[in-house]
Amino acid sequence: MLSKRRRFITSFFIVSATVGIIASVFFLIAALYGKKIAQSDYYKEIESPEAHVLFISSYDITYFSVLRQIRGIHSVFDENNISFDVEFMDTKRFTESEVVDNFYKSLKYKLNTIKYKYDAILLADDAALDFGEKYQDELFAGIPIVFFCVNSISHANRAVARPLITGYAEEIFLEDTLNVALRLNPGAKSVTAIYDETPTGYGDWIQFRNFANRYKTEYKNFDFYGINTTSLSHFEFASSLSNLDDSTILMFLSAVDDKQGNVYSSASQVEFIVKHSKIPVYRYNTNGLGQGILGGKTVDFETEARNAALLVLDILEGTNMNFISLKRNTEGLFYFDNDVIQRFNLDESKLPKDAVIINKKISAIKAYAKILAPCIFLVLSLGALLIIAETSRISSSCHARKLVESRNEMEYMARHDYLTKLPNRFMTQPKIEAMFGRKKEFYGILLDIDNFKSINDFYTHSFGDEVLRQISARFLKLAEDRVFFISRFGGDEFFVLYSGENFDEDSHDLVRLQGIFSDPVEYKNTKVYVQASMGVASSLNCSSPDELIVNADIAMYESKRAGKNRCTFFRETMKTDRSTTDEIEAVLKDCIENDGFKVLYQPQIDVDNGVIYGYEALVRIKDNSLPPSQFIPIAEEKGCIIDIGRKVTEKVVQQIAEWRSHGMALHKVSINYSYGQISDTGYVNFLRALLKQYDISPALICIEITESLFIENKDKAIKLFDEFTKLGVSLSLDDFGTGYSSLSYLTYIPVETVKLDKSLIDHYLNSANDLFIKNIVRLVHSLNMRLVVEGVEFKWQFNKLKTFHCDYIQGYLFSKPISGNDVEAFARKRAAAI
C-alpha cells in the first residue's frame, strides 16, 4: 500500500512539474516572441483568389525594404481575397546588364507556363519600373501596372505618361533629416551626399541636387557637395570620407558600385562608410541602423506598399487609370541609433519627440518583471520536485538509453545521406547484390540533375541544398511503392532500383519517375523548375552490380550529350561510342606529343575596299580527316584542349614571323580560345613570351572567345579579359547570336569585333528576314564594335551584306581555309585583283 501511494505521489509530482514547466515556458515565449509568431500571418495562402497579381521587386528577399513591402501588400490583398506572386530581379548584387536578360527569359517562360493570367502588375523601385516599361507590350500587354518606391521623379513622370501605368514616387526626407542634423551640429558649414550611378542611387542624387537648388536661399551659408562612388576607386572613396570633419553633415544615399565595377552589398556599404568616416552618417532609410548609421527620417516602406496595393484594388474595382496621376508618399518616421548618439556625444534632447531610438538598453528583469518572477519561481519549484522524484529512475536508465540511441543514430547515419535522408551508396550496394540473387530482371536508373552547378552559383548553395531536399522528399513519396528503391549517390546524382515489370519508354512508372520534376522547387518565394538526365540499364545485360551502375552511367551520359532532360536506355553500341571517344582521345594525345596538328588560315576581307583584313587560324590533324566538330568537344571534355591551344598559338606566332621574313604585309590573325582553356592560368604569360621571342606585335593577335567561356566562369573570364587587354591583344566574340544572352555580354566584354554565325546568315539573310541582320549590324556599330560575317558563300550574300554596311566577310566566296604557304600566294593574287 505504501509503495503504491509513493508511486502515486511521484507520478503526481512528475505530471504537475511537466505541466507547470510547459505552461511557464509557453507564456514566457508568448510574451517575448509574440510579435514574431504573429508575423507568420503575413504569409497566408489564398485558396480561391478573386484576382492574381504579379509583384516584381528590383532586389532580393534579404534586402531590408523587401519584407516590409511584402507585409504592406499582404495587409491589403489578404483582406480582399487577392493572391500575388513575387519575382526578384536581384539588382543590388548583380548589375542590370547581367540580370535583366536572364530575368526576362525566366519570367517569359513562367508567364507562358502558369495556368492563370495576372490581373495587375506591381513594380517596386527603379530597376523594376525600367523592366516594366521595356517589356510592357510583350509581357504585360493590356495589364494595369502600378509602381512604388521609385526615387527618380522624372522617371516616374515619364512612366505615368504611358498607357496603363501609374504609381507612387518615393519621397526622401532630406529637409527633415537636415533640420535635425543642424540641431545636433549647429556649427556645420556644408552638406555632402554619398551617391552612385545606379538607377536608384542616381534618382536620390537628383532629388538631393534639386533640394539644394531650392533651399540655397534658406541655407545661404551652406555648400552642397556630392561623392560619386561609381567614379572613385575603393581607396579614393575611403580618402574622401576620412577628409570630412565636424564642419560637414554627411548624408548617405547609395554606394552600390565603384570605378572598378565592383558591386557591394548593403551591409558592406554601411561597414565601409562607418569605418572611414570621422563624423556621424545620416540616412533617409533604415538600412544601416544598428550597424553604425546615426539615422534620419525614412520612408515607411510598409505604408508605401500598402498604398500601392490599395491603388491596384481601386483599378481592379473599375477606377479609370486615365484619371490617376502620379502620387507621392509623404509619410515617414524618424529612426536613430543610441550607440551612435553615445559615440559622438550628441544631445538626445534635440531629436524629435516621436523619434524611435534603437539600442537603448532596457533591463530584461524590469521589462518582464511581472512574467519572469512567477515563471522563475514556478520553474525552479517544480524543477526541484521533478529532480527529487526522478533522480533514482534517471540514474538507472539514462545511460543505457543513450547508448542505444547513439548506436541506432550511428547505424542510420552510416546508411543514409545526412542532407536528404535517402539511403546512400553504402546501403545501395548490398541491395543490388540481393536483387541479383533473385534471378529476376530489374533495372538500375542513374539520374543526374541538369545544370545543378548553375543553380548553386545563381541562387546560392543554400538554395541548391533545398532543391536536393525537396526532390528527395518527392523520391521518398514515390518509394512508398515498393517497386522503387531510391538512393543518393553523391552530389546531384541519384540511383534508382526498379523491381517492377515491363519498364520501357512507354512505361507508366517511368512517367511517374519523370513526374518528380514536373513541379517547380520553391524556396523563400523563389520558384525554379529543375530537370534531370536519366540512364537506364537492365540487369539481364549485366553480371555484377558494378556493371549495372557503369551501364546506367553510360546511358545517362548519352542523355546529357543529346541535350539533357531526357531518359536513355542502355544499348551495347553505347560502349562502342565510349570506345570511339577513347580512340579519339588517344589520337589527340599522340598529336600533342608528336607534332600531329597543322594550322589552316581563312582570309577575312574588308567589305568596302576588298583588301585583306586578317585571317582566322583553324586547327586540323595532319593526315587525318577527323573534323574539329568531332575532336574539339572531346579535347575539352578530356582536358587536352589546353595543350592543343598552346600548340596552335605557337604555330600561329611562328607563321607570322615567317611571313614577315618573306616580306609579306602582315595582318591580324584570330586564334580560337575554348572555354576549356579557362583553367590554363599561365596562357597569357605563355603568349607574351612567344610574342617577345619572335618580336611580334600583340596588335597582330586577336583572341576569339565564345559565350560558353563565361557562362559558368564569369569572374575568371573577366580577369582573363583584363590580362589580354593589358597585353595588347584584341578580343572578338565568336558565334554571336547562337547563345541566350549575347546582348547583355556585349555591354561589358572588351571586344573589338563581333563574329556573326553562319547559321544566322543562312536563316535570316533573305528578303523576308533580312531586317534582323540589319538590326544586328546597327547594334554592333552603336557599341563602337566591328562585325565579321562568317560562312558567306555566294555573291548575292556579299552584295546584301555590303548594303547593310557590314565590315568584314569570311567564307568560301573568297577562300577556303588554306595553309600558311598558300596564304602568300593568295595575298599576292588579291593585291593584283584590286
Order of alpha helices (4+ residues) and beta strands (2+ residues): alpha-beta-alpha-beta-alpha-beta-alpha-alpha-beta-alpha-beta-alpha-beta-alpha-beta-alpha-beta-alpha-beta-beta-alpha-beta-beta-alpha-beta-alpha-alpha-alpha-beta-alpha-alpha-beta-beta-alpha-beta-beta-beta-alpha-beta-alpha-beta-beta-alpha-alpha-beta-alpha-beta-alpha-alpha-beta-alpha-beta-alpha-alpha-beta-alpha-beta-alpha
